[in-house]
């Protein structure tokens, strides 16, 4: 399995959708960033601010990351 080291901070967990098809989100704020090792196979997409990964029980998690977008993109390609 391939991994990438990222510096991650606050995140948003998507718990799915309610009965009105509205996404159920849980926002978790962190005052600091910390280094984590993430399995590349869990990464679904990246943007300038967030990296989207799968989470437990079919959930998704949007992590804020500290690295530059170009740096993460280069590491993944």
SERO-4910 file (N, C-alpha, C, O; in steps of 0.05 Angstrom, whole numbers):
BEGIN
 pado doro    nc1    nc2    nc3   cac1   cac2   cac3    cc1    cc2    cc3    oc1    oc2    oc3
  Unk    A     17    -24      0      0      0      0     18     25      0     38     25     14
  Unk    A     10     45    -15     26     70    -17     14     91      2    -10     92      6
  Unk    A     32    106     14     24    127     34     35    154     26     55    155     11
  Unk    A     23    175     37     33    202     34     32    215     62     13    211     77
  Unk    A     53    231     68     53    246     93     41    273     88     50    288     70
  Unk    A     21    281    104      8    307    102      6    320    129      6    307    150
  Unk    A      5    347    129      1    362    153    -28    371    153    -36    389    139
  Unk    A    -45    358    171    -74    362    170    -83    378    194    -72    376    216
  Unk    A   -105    393    190   -116    409    212   -146    404    215   -154    381    219
  Unk    A   -162    424    214   -191    422    218   -202    404    196   -190    400    175
  Unk    A   -226    393    201   -239    375    181   -269    376    183   -280    385    203
  Unk    A   -281    366    162   -310    364    161   -317    335    154   -307    325    134
  Unk    A   -334    323    170   -342    295    165   -370    296    152   -388    309    162
  Unk    A   -373    283    129   -399    280    116   -410    253    125   -399    232    120
  Unk    A   -433    254    140   -446    230    151   -467    219    132   -480    200    139
  Unk    A   -469    231    108   -489    221     89   -511    243     85   -505    267     87
  Unk    A   -535    234     80   -557    252     74   -581    246     91   -586    223     98
  Unk    A   -596    268     98   -620    264    114   -644    257     95   -640    253     71
  Unk    A   -668    255    107   -691    247     91   -700    268     71   -717    263     54
  Unk    A   -689    293     72   -694    314     53   -671    317     33   -670    337     19
  Unk    A   -653    297     33   -630    296     15   -610    319     20   -596    328      2
  Unk    A   -610    329     45   -590    349     53   -567    335     66   -570    318     84
  Unk    A   -542    343     58   -518    330     69   -516    336     99   -519    359    107
  Unk    A   -510    316    114   -506    319    143   -476    322    148   -461    303    145
  Unk    A   -468    346    158   -439    352    161   -433    357    190   -449    369    205
  Unk    A   -410    348    199   -400    353    226   -373    368    222   -354    357    212
  Unk    A   -372    393    231   -348    410    229   -331    407    254   -342    411    276
  Unk    A   -306    400    251   -288    398    274   -265    417    270   -249    414    251
  Unk    A   -262    436    288   -241    457    286   -217    449    303   -220    440    326
  Unk    A   -194    453    292   -169    448    306   -152    474    304   -150    485    282
  Unk    A   -140    482    326   -123    506    326    -96    500    315    -80    518    309
  Unk    A    -89    475    312    -62    467    303    -64    447    280    -85    434    276
  Unk    A    -43    443    266    -40    423    246    -22    401    257     -4    407    273
  Unk    A    -25    376    248     -7    355    256     -1    337    232    -18    333    214
  Unk    A     22    325    232     30    307    211     15    280    213     13    269    235
  Unk    A      6    270    191     -8    244    190      2    230    165      9    242    145
  Unk    A      1    204    166      7    187    144    -20    177    133    -36    165    148
  Unk    A    -26    182    108    -52    175     96    -47    156     73    -30    160     56
  Unk    A    -63    135     72    -62    116     50    -72    129     25    -94    140     24
  Unk    A    -56    129      4    -64    141    -22    -90    130    -32   -106    144    -44
  Unk    A    -95    104    -27   -120     92    -36   -145    104    -24   -167    101    -35
  Unk    A   -142    118     -1   -165    131     12   -171    158      0   -193    169      5
  Unk    A   -152    170    -14   -156    197    -25   -174    197    -49   -169    182    -68
  Unk    A   -194    214    -49   -213    215    -71   -209    240    -88   -212    238   -112
  Unk    A   -201    262    -76   -196    287    -91   -181    307    -73   -180    304    -49
  Unk    A   -169    327    -86   -156    349    -72   -165    375    -85   -170    376   -109
  Unk    A   -166    396    -68   -171    423    -78   -149    441    -66   -131    431    -52
  Unk    A   -151    467    -70   -131    485    -59   -131    484    -28   -110    489    -16
  Unk    A   -153    477    -16   -156    478     13   -160    451     26   -151    447     49
  Unk    A   -174    433     13   -182    408     25   -173    384     10   -169    384    -15
  Unk    A   -169    362     25   -164    336     13   -187    318     23   -192    316     47
  Unk    A   -201    306      4   -224    289     10   -215    260     12   -203    249     -7
  Unk    A   -221    247     34   -215    219     37   -240    204     46   -259    215     57
  Unk    A   -239    177     42   -261    162     53   -255    158     83   -232    160     92
  Unk    A   -276    151     98   -274    149    127   -289    124    135   -295    107    117
  Unk    A   -294    119    160   -307     95    169   -337     94    162   -349    115    159
  Unk    A   -347     71    159   -376     66    154   -388     82    131   -410     92    133
  Unk    A   -373     85    109   -383     98     86   -383    128     87   -395    141     69
  Unk    A   -371    140    107   -370    169    109   -347    180     93   -330    165     84
  Unk    A   -347    207     89   -326    221     76   -315    242     95   -329    251    113
  Unk    A   -289    249     92   -278    269    109   -261    289     92   -244    281     77
  Unk    A   -267    315     96   -253    336     82   -233    348    102   -241    361    122
  Unk    A   -207    344     97   -186    354    115   -174    380    103   -169    381     79
  Unk    A   -170    400    120   -153    422    113   -124    412    114   -117    397    131
  Unk    A   -108    420     95    -80    412     95    -62    437     92    -70    457     80
  Unk    A    -37    434    102    -19    457    103     -1    459     79      7    481     72
  Unk    A      5    437     66     23    437     43     11    453     20    -13    458     19
  Unk    A     28    461      1     18    474    -23      5    453    -41     13    430    -42
  Unk    A    -16    462    -55    -31    444    -73    -12    431    -93    -14    407    -98
  Unk    A      6    446   -105     25    436   -125     42    414   -113     49    394   -127
  Unk    A     50    417    -88     67    397    -74     53    371    -71     64    349    -76
  Unk    A     27    372    -62     11    348    -58      6    335    -85      8    310    -88
  Unk    A     -2    351   -105     -7    341   -132     17    325   -142     14    303   -153
  Unk    A     41    337   -140     65    325   -150     71    298   -135     79    279   -148
  Unk    A     66    298   -109     70    273    -94     51    251   -102     58    227   -100
  Unk    A     27    258   -111      7    238   -118      9    228   -147     -1    207   -153
  Unk    A     21    244   -164     23    237   -193     47    220   -198     52    212   -221
***
